[in-house]
Amino acid sequence: MHPNVERVAAALRAHGATGEIVELPDSARTAQAAADQLGCEVGAIANSLVFDADGTPLLVMTSGAHRVDTGKVALLVGAEKVRRATPEFVRAATGQTIGGVAPVGHPAPIRTLVDVWLDKYDEVWAAGGLAHTVFPTSYAELLKITGGDPAEVG
């Protein structure tokens, strides 16, 4: 098992999460690619998007059916500016690469917002540390394991 996946699996166990990480047949760097492989609605994919909020990492767990409104998110977190993080910034903050960023398993806790839209689904899927790994969870469990705040981010 890849070290990133091991860290995510250990974090999931530590938080009492119920889902197991599964490997997809192909890379799922987009919500649509993951949904196609899982046979679910794109909205049930919990995208892990890392932003640079005034130099501090911010993880936004958003429904695959949404685009994040960075202006709205800046107001929610009290930042002057929130922008998409560079691949280097993402790797430094999470230890993972864009397309496979999990909601947990990072070197240090990251402030997290969780899209309330995800609560519409009984089961949501989040990345497992690599672009071809995912795990099933629920909105409530996602809030618990990330310590995130529910938010309207789209």
ABEGO torsion letter per residue (X at the ends): XBAAAAAAAAAAAAAGBABBBBBBABBBABAAAAAAAAGBBAAABBBBBBBBBGGBBBBBBBBAABBBBAAAAAAAAGBABBBBBBAAAAAAAAGBBBGABBABGBABBBBBBBBAAAAABABBBBBAGBAABBBBBBAAAAAAAAGBBBBBAX
